């Protein structure tokens, strides 16, 4: 961990333990925005974490970011924490000073933002955006023909929101509609992110989601350890049975593997291997999420799916985060493409090259 990561993780754990109660999560899942909780998270500095000190931010790095998101994932925080952290990293690169002043929603788009900037108007009707209805600003990132990233910064009142076309988001989502939105008069903007590729932004978004998965995996492991230690069958705790111990060992292995992959990717930021490492992190975390959800519910039995028990809040998020910003198959293809572009012929060659660079 960096010098900032440990105290940040400890402060986040204290805040989330006190504020992210089952009642708060249940209310948020029912669509009620938790303003007081958000104010506390904003005071923690999520939006300023990756903003350089020279720009008034905390000057943190990606190890700090994943430390915060692991805690958010462990507690199932029903707020746009990852979006706030990512947009804090994007804003200085877009020439926007200071952290975002309010909750932000984030999504990737296939719209031609470069053309929108040239025309001065933006039109799109294509995507569901989590947290759009609760956000003060909506951030969209698109890819230009040359692969460079473009960002749209949209004040919420400049957009029309409709019911989401794909219900089932773990976070509340709305369909974003922009019909010839004049950029300058509304305070909206479409700008190029100098030196940033669209793939770089997507890799960072995936890494933050993988960190949330890693945190939730730790939570499922802890819940399973506690339940198997207290649930008695045939006169002894079920955690004493060898078959159950094997499942707990596999669950612990998956949680550890995902966390190691996330930490390794965070440490590789700033190197030529970051995109590949982020792909591995999201791929490995996604695989672990599926196995952990299955094992966790097997160990808990019927109680794990009840509203009274908290297990399902973690496993629902695990399944949703697997697909967020790309599922395992998409990141496996991205990893293979990255290695091919380097001229590497095997995974072993990639490991050797990465370890020696």
C-alpha positions in Angstrom: 0.0 0.0 0.0 1.0 3.6 -0.5 1.4 6.0 2.5 -2.2 7.3 1.8 -3.9 4.0 1.0 -3.8 2.5 4.5 -5.3 5.5 6.5 -7.7 6.0 3.6 -8.9 2.4 3.8 -9.2 2.6 7.6 -11.2 5.9 7.4 -13.5 4.5 4.7 -14.0 1.3 6.8 -15.1 3.3 9.8 -17.4 5.5 7.7 -19.0 2.7 5.8 -19.4 0.6 9.0 -21.3 3.4 10.7 -23.3 4.7 7.7 -23.8 1.8 5.3 -26.4 0.0 7.5 -28.7 -2.6 6.1 -31.6 -0.1 6.3 -29.6 2.4 4.3 -28.7 -0.2 1.6 -32.3 -1.4 1.5 -33.6 2.1 1.1 -31.1 2.9 -1.7 -32.0 -0.4 -3.5 -35.6 0.8 -3.4 -34.6 4.0 -5.2 -34.1 6.4 -2.3 -31.1 8.7 -2.8 -29.0 8.8 0.4 -27.9 12.4 0.6 -26.5 12.4 4.1 -24.4 9.3 3.3 -23.2 10.9 0.1 -22.2 14.1 1.9 -20.0 12.0 4.2 -18.4 10.1 1.3 -17.7 13.5 -0.4 -16.1 14.7 2.8 -13.9 11.6 2.7 -12.5 13.0 -0.6 -13.4 10.4 -3.2 -13.8 12.9 -6.0 -10.5 14.6 -5.1 -8.5 11.4 -4.6 -6.8 11.3 -8.0 -6.8 15.0 -8.6 -3.2 16.3 -8.5 -2.2 18.4 -5.4 -1.3 21.3 -7.7 -5.0 21.3 -8.7 -6.3 21.2 -5.2 -6.7 17.5 -4.9 -5.3 14.8 -2.7 -2.6 13.7 -5.2 -3.4 10.0 -4.7 -2.5 7.2 -7.0 -4.3 4.1 -8.2 -3.3 2.0 -5.2 -5.2 4.5 -3.1 -8.1 4.3 -5.4 -8.4 0.6 -5.3 -8.0 0.6 -1.5 -11.1 2.9 -1.2 -13.1 0.9 -3.8 -12.3 -2.4 -2.0 -13.9 -1.0 1.1 -16.9 0.3 -0.9 -17.4 -3.1 -2.4 -17.1 -4.9 0.9 -19.9 -2.8 2.4 -22.0 -2.7 -0.9 -22.0 1.1 -0.7 -25.1 2.2 -2.8 -23.4 5.4 -4.1 -21.4 6.4 -7.2 -18.1 6.2 -5.5 -16.2 4.6 -8.4 -17.7 7.2 -10.8 -16.6 10.0 -8.5 -13.0 8.7 -8.3 -12.8 8.1 -12.1 -14.2 11.5 -13.0 -11.8 13.1 -10.5 -9.0 11.6 -12.7 -10.6 12.7 -15.9 -11.4 16.3 -15.1 -7.9 17.7 -15.0 -7.1 15.9 -18.2 -10.1 17.6 -19.8 -8.9 21.0 -18.6 -11.6 21.2 -16.0 -10.4 22.6 -12.7 -11.1 21.2 -9.3 -13.2 18.2 -8.3 -16.7 17.6 -9.5 -19.0 19.6 -7.2 -21.8 17.0 -6.9 -22.5 13.4 -7.6 -21.5 12.4 -11.1 -22.8 9.6 -13.4 -20.5 8.0 -15.9 -20.8 5.8 -19.0 -19.0 5.0 -22.2 -20.7 6.0 -25.5 -20.4 5.2 -29.2 -21.5 8.7 -30.1 -19.1 10.8 -32.1 -18.1 13.3 -29.5 -15.4 14.8 -31.8 -18.1 15.7 -34.3 -20.4 17.0 -31.5 -17.6 19.4 -30.4 -17.1 20.6 -34.0 -20.9 21.2 -34.4 -21.5 22.6 -31.0 -24.4 20.3 -30.4 -24.8 16.8 -29.1 -27.4 14.2 -30.0 -27.7 10.7 -28.7 -30.3 8.2 -27.6 -28.5 5.1 -26.9 -27.5 4.2 -23.4 -28.6 3.5 -19.9 -26.5 5.5 -17.3 -26.4 4.4 -13.7 -27.0 7.2 -11.2 -28.0 9.6 -14.0 -31.2 10.7 -12.2 -29.3 11.4 -9.0 -26.3 13.1 -10.5 -25.6 16.8 -11.0 -23.4 16.1 -14.0 -23.2 13.2 -16.5 -19.8 12.2 -17.9 -19.6 10.3 -21.2 -16.4 9.0 -22.7 -16.1 8.0 -26.4 -13.5 6.9 -28.8 -12.3 8.9 -31.8 -11.3 7.3 -35.1 -7.7 7.5 -34.0 -8.4 5.8 -30.7 -8.1 8.9 -28.6 -10.5 9.5 -25.8 -13.1 12.3 -25.9 -15.2 13.3 -22.9 -18.6 14.9 -22.7 -19.4 16.9 -19.6 -23.1 17.3 -19.3 -25.0 19.2 -16.6 -28.0 17.1 -15.6 -30.6 19.7 -16.6 -29.3 19.7 -20.2 -30.3 16.0 -20.7 -33.6 14.2 -20.9 -33.9 11.0 -18.8 -36.3 8.2 -19.5 -36.9 4.8 -17.8 -34.0 2.4 -18.4 -34.4 0.0 -21.3 -32.5 -2.8 -19.5 -33.9 -3.1 -16.0 -31.8 -5.1 -13.5 -29.0 -2.7 -12.8 -27.7 -3.1 -9.3 -27.6 0.7 -9.2 -30.6 2.9 -10.3 -30.2 3.7 -14.0 -32.0 5.9 -16.5 -31.9 6.1 -20.3 -30.0 9.2 -21.4 -31.5 11.2 -24.3 -29.8 14.3 -25.8 -31.6 15.9 -28.8 -29.4 18.6 -30.4 -28.2 19.9 -27.0 -26.3 23.1 -27.5 -23.1 22.7 -25.7 -21.9 26.1 -24.7 -25.2 27.7 -23.6 -26.0 24.8 -21.3 -22.6 24.6 -19.7 -21.9 21.3 -21.5 -18.7 20.5 -23.3 -17.1 17.9 -25.5 -13.3 17.9 -25.2 -10.4 15.7 -26.3 -8.4 14.1 -23.5 -4.8 14.8 -24.6 -2.5 11.8 -24.4 -5.3 9.5 -23.2 -6.6 6.6 -25.3 -10.2 5.5 -24.9 -8.8 2.0 -24.0 -6.9 3.6 -21.1 -10.1 5.1 -19.6 -11.9 1.8 -20.1 -9.1 -0.1 -18.4 -9.2 2.2 -15.4 -13.0 1.9 -15.1 -12.6 -1.8 -15.2 -9.9 -1.8 -12.5 -12.1 0.2 -10.1 -15.0 -2.3 -10.7 -12.6 -5.2 -10.1 -11.6 -3.5 -6.8 -15.2 -3.4 -5.8 -15.5 -7.1 -6.7 -12.4 -7.9 -4.6 -14.0 -6.1 -1.6 -17.3 -7.9 -2.0 -15.4 -11.3 -2.2 -13.8 -10.6 1.1 -17.2 -9.8 2.5 -18.7 -13.1 1.2 -15.8 -15.0 2.7 -16.2 -13.4 6.1 -19.9 -14.0 6.1 -19.4 -17.7 5.1 -16.7 -18.2 7.8 -19.0 -16.8 10.4 -22.1 -18.7 9.4 -20.3 -22.1 9.1 -18.8 -21.6 12.5 -22.2 -21.0 14.2 -24.5 -23.3 12.2 -24.7 -26.6 13.9 -25.6 -29.9 12.2 -25.3 -33.4 13.7 -24.0 -32.0 16.9 -21.1 -29.8 15.5 -20.5 -26.7 13.5 -20.8 -27.4 9.8 -17.4 -25.6 9.4 -15.8 -28.6 11.0 -16.8 -30.9 8.1 -14.1 -31.5 5.6 -16.3 -30.9 2.6 -17.3 -27.5 3.9 -13.7 -26.7 4.7 -12.7 -27.5 1.1 -15.4 -25.0 -0.1 -14.2 -22.3 2.4 -10.6 -22.9 1.2 -11.7 -22.4 -2.4 -13.6 -19.3 -1.5 -10.6 -17.9 0.3 -8.4 -18.7 -2.7 -10.7 -16.9 -5.1 -10.9 -13.8 -2.9 -7.1 -13.7 -2.5 -6.5 -14.2 -6.2 -8.8 -11.4 -7.2 -7.3 -9.0 -4.7 -3.7 -9.8 -5.8 -4.7 -9.2 -9.4 -6.3 -5.8 -8.5 -3.3 -4.7 -6.4 -0.8 -5.7 -9.1 -2.7 -3.8 -11.8 -2.8 -0.7 -9.5 0.9 -0.9 -9.0 1.5 -1.1 -12.8 -0.2 2.2 -13.5 2.2 4.4 -15.4 3.9 1.5 -17.1 3.4 0.0 -20.5 1.7 -3.0 -18.9 -1.2 -1.2 -17.2 -3.9 -2.0 -19.8 -2.9 -5.7 -19.8 -2.7 -5.8 -16.0 -6.2 -4.1 -15.7 -7.6 -6.7 -18.2 -6.2 -9.5 -16.0 -7.6 -7.9 -12.9 -11.1 -7.6 -14.3 -11.0 -11.0 -15.9 -9.8 -12.8 -12.7 -12.1 -10.8 -10.5 -15.1 -11.7 -12.7 -14.2 -15.4 -12.6 -13.9 -15.3 -8.9 -17.2 -13.5 -8.5 -19.1 -16.3 -10.2 -17.5 -19.0 -8.1 -17.8 -17.1 -4.9 -21.5 -16.4 -5.4 -22.1 -20.1 -6.0 -20.0 -21.3 -3.0 -21.4 -18.6 -0.7 -25.0 -19.6 -1.3 -24.2 -23.3 -1.1 -22.6 -22.8 2.4 -25.5 -20.6 3.6 -28.3 -22.7 2.2 -31.7 -21.2 2.1 -31.0 -18.4 4.5 -28.6 -16.7 2.1 -31.4 -15.7 -0.3 -33.7 -14.2 2.4 -34.2 -10.5 2.8 -33.2 -10.8 6.4 -29.6 -12.0 5.6 -27.1 -9.7 4.1 -25.4 -12.3 1.8 -27.6 -11.6 -1.2 -26.7 -7.9 -1.2 -23.0 -8.9 -1.9 -23.7 -11.6 -4.4 -26.2 -9.5 -6.4 -23.5 -6.9 -6.7 -20.9 -9.4 -7.6 -23.0 -10.7 -10.5 -23.7 -7.1 -11.7 -20.1 -6.0 -11.5 -19.0 -9.0 -13.5 -20.6 -7.4 -16.6 -19.9 -3.7 -15.7 -17.4 -2.2 -18.2 -16.9 -5.6 -19.9 -17.3 -9.2 -18.8 -14.6 -11.9 -18.7 -14.8 -12.8 -22.4 -14.3 -9.1 -23.5 -11.3 -8.6 -21.3 -9.8 -11.9 -22.3 -10.0 -10.7 -25.9 -8.5 -7.3 -24.9 -5.6 -9.1 -23.1 -4.9 -11.3 -26.1 -5.0 -8.3 -28.5 -2.6 -6.3 -26.2 -0.1 -9.1 -26.2 -0.3 -9.7 -29.9 0.3 -6.0 -30.5 3.5 -6.4 -28.5 4.6 -9.3 -30.7 4.4 -11.8 -27.9 3.5 -15.3 -28.8 2.5 -16.8 -25.4 1.3 -16.0 -21.9 4.6 -17.2 -20.5 6.6 -14.8 -22.8 4.4 -12.0 -21.5 5.1 -12.9 -17.9 8.8 -12.9 -18.6 8.7 -9.6 -20.4 6.6 -8.0 -17.8 8.7 -9.2 -14.9 12.0 -8.1 -16.5 10.8 -4.6 -17.6 
